Amino acid sequence: MSVEIKNIFKQISGAAGEEEFLTMLEGNGVKIQRIVSHESSTSENEWYDQAYTEWVR
């Protein structure tokens, strides 16, 4: 098993409306990601539904 080391505090310069994902750990039904949203949101009165459970901190 190889380990890739990345800086999670690195500044990300993304375009408005986009999201960037960095998977930090994944295995046995668990995925820990750093997600950076650049002014991304669901429209008012619209329900956002996804196929997996998410816990946000």
C-alpha positions as CSV (number, residue, x, y, z in Angstrom):
1,M,0.0,0.0,0.0
2,S,1.4,3.4,-1.0
3,V,0.6,6.7,0.8
4,E,0.4,10.0,-1.1
5,I,1.0,13.0,1.1
6,K,-0.8,16.3,0.2
7,N,-1.1,19.6,1.9
8,I,-4.8,20.0,3.0
9,F,-4.2,23.7,3.9
10,K,-3.0,24.6,0.3
11,Q,-4.9,27.5,-1.2
12,I,-7.2,26.4,-4.0
13,S,-8.1,28.9,-6.7
14,G,-11.2,27.5,-8.3
15,A,-13.8,29.1,-10.6
16,A,-17.1,30.3,-9.2
17,G,-19.8,27.6,-9.0
18,E,-17.3,24.7,-8.9
19,E,-16.3,22.3,-6.1
20,E,-12.9,20.7,-5.6
21,F,-12.5,17.4,-3.8
22,L,-9.5,15.8,-2.0
23,T,-10.0,12.3,-0.7
24,M,-7.9,12.0,2.5
25,L,-8.9,8.5,3.6
26,E,-11.1,5.8,2.0
27,G,-12.0,2.3,2.9
28,N,-14.5,-0.1,4.4
29,G,-17.6,2.1,3.8
30,V,-15.9,5.4,4.9
31,K,-14.6,8.3,2.8
32,I,-13.1,11.4,4.4
33,Q,-12.8,14.3,1.9
34,R,-11.8,17.9,1.9
35,I,-14.5,19.7,-0.2
36,V,-14.0,23.3,-1.2
37,S,-17.1,25.0,-2.7
38,H,-16.6,28.2,-4.7
39,E,-20.0,30.0,-4.3
40,S,-21.9,26.8,-5.0
41,S,-25.4,26.4,-3.7
42,T,-28.7,24.8,-4.5
43,S,-31.4,27.1,-5.9
44,E,-34.0,28.4,-3.5
45,N,-37.0,26.1,-3.0
46,E,-35.0,23.2,-4.6
47,W,-34.3,20.0,-2.6
48,Y,-30.7,18.6,-3.0
49,D,-30.7,14.8,-2.8
50,Q,-27.7,12.6,-3.1
51,A,-27.1,8.8,-3.0
52,Y,-25.0,8.8,0.1
53,T,-25.1,10.1,3.7
54,E,-22.9,13.0,4.5
55,W,-21.6,14.5,7.7
56,V,-20.2,18.0,7.4
57,R,-17.9,19.8,9.8
